[in-house]
């Protein structure tokens, strides 16, 4: 019995957008004939892995009409019907067609690992990372309103004596902020951060290498070591702890400075949180691909180009991160943002507070002074008090959230809806997903889907009540995995 595509596709999409996303379909050993539903499933996941072999997209789609299980006499017609559905049972049984599976080890191509990976460290590695971050945080006072960040050190990926890859501590950090103000909190704390990195470099090394191994970067580098390790390139790992990051600095962007291959974020907080929002396969501005070819290894850029040739899927993915966990993604195949834990078009709180009295007068101006003071004023004062409380940790409020707040303060549901509708044209709104992304100095803004072209998973979380609200500023260790040509 086969499954209709209308059932398979939504399930495959749910797997793809899970946390972490599922990008591989593992098949039983020895399987040589694939049923139609698996082909539909695989077409959504973009990769299928049968032990040490991966089927290519071309081998599945090219000249493929009938597939079946080896030990079953039922075949499946995969040609789409007029409605775009496929995988319908044929009228003639006993026909089979074998999938042409191409030999390709898993996790050794960028296409198999470019989607962001959410993972956890084992307890030992987690404890080591916590030691480092706790000591750096305590070493130098800083203004918690603005936070602080350091670039205290890094590693180079080298071959060990037995030929395997490992991290080797560098004498000088790979990335040095040329605009650092030495009298700022960042500048004053950097010398102590460097000392603590030297003391705890083994802890940091263990955490980073474990994360790189889990998300597949070590496998990729090992498979491409001839060019990336043994050739003209150095692969460097920059360590960038930063503390007190405000959750309100929201705009889609890339971290790249033209030499970044991957970005890793270690969330060094004791509570679960929303991780980055990201969009895949952005449209780069003119000339950027040529710039990338000058700055990064060709084996990497060739695959980046292939990935970016596929159109964006029109989704802004929302991640959820556990305490002391990490997310890793390819900086050149995505744009990302601090999570905006609101729907697009949320009202700026400052704007709501500024216009609230005007909206109340427009809604309740026909009331007598006595009715207004007895019924409207007490509820409005409670609303203002709560909005000012929200403003200590957030800058926006959703329309639906504001309606609930108004009702909780004493307004009826119709009155609350009327107030929000009256406020809507008066207040400023926030939409960080406006179709552009920054982060490429010297180039135009990156184009990404917006409006009706973009589906935000954060909106799904908000509607389902599973989004984690913004808290106080958070702490991270950001890691850039960079490529530079070896010095001559």
C-alpha positions as CSV (number, residue, x, y, z in Angstrom):
1,X,0.0,0.0,0.0
2,X,1.3,3.4,-1.0
3,X,0.6,6.9,0.5
4,X,-0.7,9.8,-1.4
5,X,1.5,12.8,-1.9
6,X,-1.0,15.0,-0.2
7,X,-0.2,13.1,3.0
8,X,3.5,12.6,2.5
9,X,4.5,16.2,1.6
10,X,3.1,17.9,4.7
11,X,4.7,15.3,7.0
12,X,8.0,15.7,5.2
13,X,7.8,19.4,5.6
14,X,7.1,19.1,9.3
15,X,10.2,16.9,9.6
16,X,12.2,19.5,7.7
17,X,11.1,22.3,9.9
18,X,11.5,20.4,13.2
19,X,14.0,21.4,15.8
20,X,16.6,20.4,14.8
21,X,15.4,19.9,11.2
22,X,15.4,16.4,9.7
23,X,17.3,16.5,6.4
24,X,18.0,12.8,5.9
25,X,15.9,9.7,5.3
26,X,17.7,6.7,6.5
27,X,16.8,3.6,4.6
28,X,17.2,-0.1,5.7
29,X,20.5,-1.8,4.7
30,X,20.2,-3.6,1.4
31,X,17.2,-1.7,0.1
32,X,17.4,-1.2,-3.6
33,X,13.9,-0.4,-4.6
34,X,12.1,2.7,-3.3
35,X,8.3,3.1,-3.1
36,X,6.7,6.2,-4.4
37,X,5.9,7.7,-1.0
38,X,9.6,7.6,-0.1
39,X,10.5,9.5,-3.3
40,X,8.0,12.2,-2.4
41,X,9.4,12.3,1.2
42,X,12.9,12.5,-0.2
43,X,12.1,15.2,-2.7
44,X,11.1,17.4,0.2
45,X,14.1,16.6,2.5
46,X,16.4,17.0,-0.5
47,X,18.6,14.1,0.6
48,X,18.2,10.4,1.2
49,X,20.8,8.3,2.8
50,X,21.0,4.5,2.7
51,X,23.8,3.7,5.1
52,X,27.0,5.0,3.3
53,X,25.2,6.0,0.1
54,X,23.2,9.0,-0.9
55,X,20.8,9.2,-3.8
56,X,21.1,12.3,-5.9
57,X,18.1,14.5,-6.7
58,X,18.7,13.8,-10.4
59,X,18.7,10.1,-10.0
60,X,15.3,10.2,-8.4
61,X,13.6,12.7,-10.8
62,X,15.2,11.8,-14.2
63,X,13.3,9.2,-16.3
64,X,11.6,7.7,-13.3
65,X,8.1,6.2,-13.7
66,X,7.8,3.1,-11.6
67,X,9.4,2.2,-8.2
68,X,8.7,-0.7,-5.8
69,X,9.9,-2.6,-2.8
70,X,12.2,-5.5,-3.8
71,X,10.1,-8.1,-2.0
72,X,6.7,-6.7,-3.0
73,X,4.9,-7.0,-6.3
74,X,3.3,-3.6,-6.2
75,X,4.7,-0.7,-8.1
76,X,3.9,3.0,-7.9
77,X,3.4,5.4,-10.7
78,X,5.3,8.6,-9.8
79,X,4.2,10.7,-12.8
80,X,2.3,13.7,-11.5
81,X,-1.4,14.2,-12.3
82,X,-3.0,17.5,-13.3
83,X,-3.3,18.5,-9.7
84,X,0.4,17.9,-9.1
85,X,-0.3,14.8,-7.0
86,X,1.7,11.6,-7.6
87,X,2.5,8.2,-6.3
88,X,-0.8,6.5,-7.4
89,X,-1.0,2.7,-7.6
90,X,-0.8,1.4,-11.2
91,X,-3.4,-0.9,-12.8
92,X,-0.7,-3.5,-13.6
93,X,1.1,-5.2,-10.7
94,X,4.4,-6.9,-10.7
95,X,6.4,-4.1,-12.4
96,X,9.4,-2.7,-10.6
97,X,12.1,-0.1,-11.3
98,X,15.3,0.2,-9.3
99,X,16.6,3.5,-7.9
100,X,19.9,4.5,-9.3
101,X,21.8,5.2,-6.0
102,X,25.0,7.1,-6.4
103,X,27.9,6.4,-4.0
104,X,28.6,9.4,-1.8
105,X,29.5,9.4,1.9
106,X,27.2,11.3,4.1
107,X,27.9,14.8,5.6
108,X,30.9,15.4,3.3
109,X,29.2,17.9,1.0
110,X,28.0,21.3,1.9
111,X,24.6,20.5,0.5
112,X,24.2,17.8,3.2
113,X,25.1,20.2,6.1
114,X,24.2,23.7,5.1
115,X,20.9,23.8,7.0
116,X,21.3,25.1,10.5
117,X,21.8,22.5,13.2
118,X,20.5,22.8,16.7
119,X,22.4,20.6,19.2
120,X,23.5,20.0,22.8
121,X,26.9,19.5,24.3
122,X,27.6,16.5,26.6
123,X,27.8,17.4,30.3
124,X,31.6,17.5,30.4
125,X,31.9,19.9,27.4
126,X,29.0,22.0,28.7
127,X,30.6,22.3,32.1
128,X,33.9,23.5,30.5
129,X,32.2,26.1,28.4
130,X,30.3,27.3,31.5
131,X,33.6,27.7,33.4
132,X,35.1,29.8,30.7
133,X,32.0,32.1,30.2
134,X,31.4,32.5,33.9
135,X,35.0,33.6,34.5
136,X,35.1,36.0,31.6
137,X,31.7,37.5,32.7
138,X,33.0,38.2,36.2
139,X,36.4,39.4,35.3
140,X,35.6,43.0,34.3
141,X,32.5,45.1,35.3
142,X,30.4,46.4,32.3
143,X,27.2,48.3,31.8
144,X,24.5,45.7,31.6
145,X,22.3,48.0,29.5
146,X,24.7,47.8,26.6
147,X,26.6,44.6,27.2
148,X,30.1,43.8,26.2
149,X,31.9,41.5,23.7
150,X,35.5,40.3,23.2
151,X,37.6,38.6,20.6
152,X,40.2,37.0,23.0
153,X,41.5,34.1,20.9
154,X,41.0,31.3,18.5
155,X,42.2,28.1,16.9
156,X,43.5,26.7,13.6
157,X,42.4,23.3,12.3
158,X,45.5,21.2,11.7
159,X,46.4,17.6,11.3
160,X,47.5,15.7,14.4
161,X,50.4,13.3,14.5
162,X,48.1,10.4,13.4
163,X,46.7,12.5,10.5
164,X,43.3,13.3,12.0
165,X,42.1,16.9,12.2
166,X,42.2,18.8,15.5
167,X,42.1,22.4,16.8
168,X,45.4,24.1,17.6
169,X,45.4,27.2,19.8
170,X,46.6,30.4,18.0
171,X,48.9,33.0,19.4
172,X,46.9,35.9,18.0
173,X,43.1,35.9,17.6
174,X,41.9,35.4,14.0
175,X,39.6,38.4,14.2
176,X,40.7,41.7,15.7
177,X,38.3,44.6,15.9
178,X,40.0,47.5,14.2
179,X,37.6,50.0,15.6
180,X,37.9,49.0,19.2
181,X,37.8,51.9,21.7
182,X,40.4,50.9,24.3
183,X,38.7,53.1,26.9
184,X,35.3,51.3,26.3
185,X,34.0,48.4,28.4
186,X,35.0,46.1,25.5
187,X,38.5,47.5,25.4
188,X,39.1,47.5,29.2
189,X,37.9,43.9,29.5
190,X,39.8,42.5,26.5
191,X,43.2,41.9,28.2
192,X,41.6,39.9,31.0
193,X,39.4,38.0,28.5
194,X,42.6,37.0,26.6
195,X,44.2,35.7,29.8
196,X,41.1,33.7,30.7
197,X,41.0,32.3,27.1
198,X,44.6,31.0,27.5
199,X,43.7,29.5,30.9
200,X,40.5,27.8,29.7
201,X,41.4,27.2,26.0
202,X,41.2,23.4,26.5
203,X,37.6,23.8,27.8
204,X,36.7,26.0,24.8
205,X,38.4,23.7,22.4
206,X,36.5,20.7,23.6
207,X,33.1,22.4,23.4
208,X,33.7,23.8,19.9
209,X,35.2,20.6,18.5
210,X,32.3,18.6,19.9
211,X,29.8,20.9,18.3
212,X,31.6,20.9,15.0
213,X,31.6,17.2,15.0
214,X,27.9,16.9,15.8
215,X,26.8,19.2,13.1
216,X,29.0,17.6,10.4
217,X,31.7,20.3,9.9
218,X,34.5,18.0,10.9
219,X,33.3,15.3,8.4
220,X,33.1,18.0,5.6
221,X,36.6,19.4,6.4
222,X,38.1,15.8,6.6
223,X,36.6,14.9,3.2
224,X,37.9,18.2,1.6
225,X,41.2,18.3,3.5
226,X,43.3,18.2,0.4
227,X,42.2,21.7,-0.4
228,X,41.1,23.1,2.9
229,X,43.8,21.8,5.2
230,X,46.7,20.6,3.1
231,X,46.4,23.2,0.3
232,X,46.7,27.0,0.2
233,X,44.0,27.7,2.9
234,X,44.0,28.0,6.6
235,X,40.8,27.2,8.4
236,X,40.6,29.4,11.5
237,X,38.1,29.4,14.4
238,X,37.4,32.8,16.1
239,X,36.0,32.8,19.6
240,X,33.8,35.8,20.5
241,X,32.1,35.7,23.9
242,X,29.6,38.5,24.5
243,X,27.4,39.3,27.4
244,X,24.2,41.3,27.9
245,X,23.0,41.1,24.2
246,X,19.7,43.0,24.1
247,X,17.0,41.0,22.4
248,X,15.6,44.0,20.6
249,X,18.3,44.5,18.0
250,X,16.3,42.7,15.3
251,X,17.2,42.8,11.6
252,X,18.0,40.1,9.1
253,X,21.7,40.0,8.2
254,X,24.8,38.0,7.6
255,X,27.8,37.9,9.9
256,X,30.2,37.4,7.1
257,X,33.2,39.7,6.5
258,X,33.9,37.9,3.3
259,X,35.9,35.0,4.8
260,X,33.4,33.2,7.0
261,X,32.3,29.7,6.1
262,X,30.1,28.9,9.2
263,X,28.6,30.6,12.1
264,X,28.1,28.9,15.5
265,X,26.2,30.4,18.5
266,X,26.5,28.8,21.9
267,X,23.6,30.0,24.1
268,X,25.2,30.4,27.5
269,X,22.0,30.9,29.6
270,X,20.3,28.8,32.2
271,X,16.8,29.0,30.6
272,X,15.4,27.7,27.3
273,X,15.0,30.5,24.7
274,X,14.0,31.3,21.1
275,X,17.1,31.0,18.9
276,X,17.8,32.8,15.7
277,X,15.3,33.2,12.9
278,X,16.8,32.4,9.6
279,X,16.0,32.2,5.9
280,X,17.8,29.9,3.4
281,X,19.2,30.5,0.0
282,X,19.1,34.3,-0.2
283,X,19.5,36.3,-3.4
284,X,23.0,37.9,-3.2
285,X,23.6,41.4,-4.7
286,X,25.4,41.7,-8.0
287,X,29.1,41.0,-7.8
288,X,29.1,39.2,-4.5
289,X,29.6,35.7,-5.9
290,X,32.8,37.0,-7.7
291,X,33.9,38.6,-4.4
292,X,33.3,35.3,-2.6
293,X,35.4,33.4,-5.1
294,X,38.3,35.7,-4.4
295,X,37.9,35.3,-0.6
296,X,37.0,31.7,0.0
297,X,38.1,28.2,-1.2
298,X,36.6,27.1,-4.6
299,X,35.4,23.7,-3.3
300,X,33.3,25.6,-0.8
301,X,32.1,28.4,-3.2
302,X,31.2,26.0,-5.9
303,X,28.7,24.3,-3.6
304,X,27.4,27.6,-2.2
305,X,26.6,28.6,-5.8
306,X,24.8,25.3,-6.5
307,X,22.8,25.8,-3.3
308,X,21.9,29.4,-4.0
309,X,20.7,28.4,-7.5
310,X,17.7,26.8,-5.8
311,X,15.1,29.5,-5.0
312,X,14.3,30.4,-1.5
313,X,11.6,28.3,0.1
314,X,9.9,31.4,1.5
315,X,10.2,30.4,5.1
316,X,11.7,32.2,8.0
317,X,12.5,29.4,10.3
318,X,12.3,29.8,14.1
319,X,14.5,27.8,16.4
320,X,14.2,27.0,20.1
321,X,17.4,26.5,22.1
322,X,17.8,24.7,25.3
323,X,20.1,26.0,28.1
324,X,23.8,25.9,27.2
325,X,23.0,24.5,23.7
326,X,24.2,25.7,20.3
327,X,23.1,26.3,16.7
328,X,25.4,26.1,13.7
329,X,24.8,27.3,10.1
330,X,26.5,28.2,6.9
331,X,26.9,31.9,6.8
332,X,27.0,32.1,3.0
333,X,23.7,30.2,2.4
334,X,21.4,32.0,4.9
335,X,20.5,35.3,6.5
336,X,19.5,35.3,10.2
337,X,18.2,37.6,12.9
338,X,17.8,37.9,16.6
339,X,14.3,36.4,17.1
340,X,11.4,38.8,16.8
341,X,8.9,37.2,19.2
342,X,6.0,39.1,17.7
343,X,3.9,39.0,14.6
344,X,5.1,41.4,11.8
345,X,3.4,44.7,12.2
346,X,3.5,44.7,16.0
347,X,3.0,48.1,17.7
348,X,5.9,49.9,19.2
349,X,5.2,50.3,22.9
350,X,6.4,53.9,23.0
351,X,4.0,54.8,20.2
352,X,1.1,53.1,21.9
353,X,1.7,55.0,25.1
354,X,2.0,58.2,23.2
355,X,-1.3,57.8,21.4
356,X,-3.3,55.9,24.0
357,X,-5.2,58.9,25.3
358,X,-6.1,60.0,21.8
359,X,-7.5,56.6,21.0
360,X,-9.5,56.5,24.2
361,X,-11.0,59.9,23.4
362,X,-11.9,58.8,19.9
363,X,-13.6,55.7,21.2
364,X,-15.3,57.0,24.3
365,X,-15.7,60.8,23.7
366,X,-19.5,60.5,23.8
367,X,-19.3,59.4,27.5
368,X,-20.1,61.9,30.2
369,X,-17.2,63.0,32.4
370,X,-18.6,60.8,35.2
371,X,-18.9,57.7,33.0
372,X,-15.4,58.3,31.7
373,X,-13.9,58.7,35.2
374,X,-15.7,55.7,36.6
375,X,-15.4,53.2,33.8
376,X,-12.7,54.1,31.3
377,X,-10.1,55.9,33.4
378,X,-9.3,53.1,35.9
379,X,-9.0,50.5,33.2
380,X,-6.8,52.8,31.1
381,X,-4.5,53.5,34.0
382,X,-4.0,49.8,34.6
383,X,-3.2,49.3,30.8
384,X,-0.6,52.1,30.9
385,X,1.0,50.5,34.0
386,X,1.3,47.1,32.4
387,X,2.6,48.6,29.1
388,X,5.3,50.5,31.0
389,X,6.2,47.2,32.7
390,X,6.6,45.5,29.3
391,X,8.8,48.3,28.1
392,X,11.5,47.3,30.5
393,X,12.3,44.2,28.5
394,X,10.5,44.7,25.1
395,X,9.8,47.4,22.6
396,X,6.7,46.0,20.9
397,X,3.3,44.6,21.6
398,X,1.2,42.4,19.3
399,X,-2.3,43.5,18.4
400,X,-3.8,40.4,19.9
401,X,-1.6,40.7,23.0
402,X,-2.8,44.3,23.5
403,X,-6.4,43.2,23.1
404,X,-6.0,40.6,25.9
405,X,-4.3,43.2,28.1
406,X,-7.1,45.7,27.6
407,X,-9.7,43.0,28.5
408,X,-7.7,42.0,31.5
409,X,-7.7,45.6,32.7
410,X,-11.5,45.8,32.5
411,X,-12.5,46.7,29.0
412,X,-15.1,44.5,27.3
413,X,-14.0,42.5,24.2
414,X,-15.8,44.8,21.7
415,X,-14.3,47.9,23.4
416,X,-10.8,46.3,23.4
417,X,-11.1,45.5,19.7
418,X,-12.3,49.0,19.0
419,X,-9.4,50.6,20.8
420,X,-6.8,48.5,18.9
421,X,-8.4,49.3,15.6
422,X,-8.4,53.0,16.5
423,X,-4.8,52.9,17.5
424,X,-3.6,51.0,14.4
425,X,-3.3,54.0,12.1
426,X,-1.9,56.2,14.8
427,X,1.1,54.1,16.0
428,X,4.4,53.0,14.5
429,X,4.9,49.3,13.7
430,X,7.9,47.1,13.4
431,X,8.6,44.6,10.6
432,X,12.2,43.4,10.6
433,X,11.5,41.1,7.7
434,X,10.9,43.8,5.1
435,X,12.5,42.0,2.1
436,X,16.2,43.1,2.7
437,X,19.1,41.9,4.8
438,X,22.4,43.6,5.6
439,X,25.9,42.5,6.5
440,X,27.8,42.7,3.2
441,X,30.0,45.9,3.4
442,X,30.4,47.5,0.0
443,X,27.4,45.7,-1.5
444,X,23.7,46.4,-1.9
445,X,21.3,44.9,0.6
446,X,20.5,41.2,0.2
447,X,17.0,40.4,-1.2
448,X,14.9,38.0,0.7
449,X,11.2,37.1,0.6
450,X,8.8,39.4,2.4
451,X,5.1,39.9,3.0
452,X,2.9,37.2,1.6
453,X,5.9,35.6,0.0
454,X,7.3,34.8,3.5
455,X,5.9,32.4,6.1
456,X,7.3,32.9,9.6
457,X,7.5,29.9,11.9
458,X,7.6,32.4,14.8
459,X,4.0,33.3,13.9
460,X,3.1,29.6,14.2
461,X,4.7,29.4,17.7
462,X,2.9,32.6,18.8
463,X,-0.4,31.3,17.6
464,X,0.2,27.9,19.4
465,X,1.5,29.6,22.6
466,X,4.9,27.9,22.3
467,X,7.0,31.0,21.7
468,X,9.3,31.9,24.6
469,X,8.9,35.6,25.3
470,X,11.8,38.0,25.4
471,X,13.7,38.1,28.6
472,X,16.5,40.2,29.9
473,X,19.7,40.5,27.9
474,X,21.4,37.1,27.0
475,X,24.9,35.8,26.9
476,X,26.5,33.9,24.0
477,X,29.7,32.6,22.7
478,X,29.8,33.3,18.9
479,X,32.2,31.3,16.8
480,X,33.2,32.1,13.2
481,X,34.8,29.4,11.2
482,X,36.9,31.3,8.6
483,X,39.1,30.6,5.6
484,X,42.2,32.6,4.8
485,X,45.0,31.9,2.4
486,X,48.2,30.7,4.0
487,X,50.8,33.4,4.4
488,X,53.6,33.1,1.8
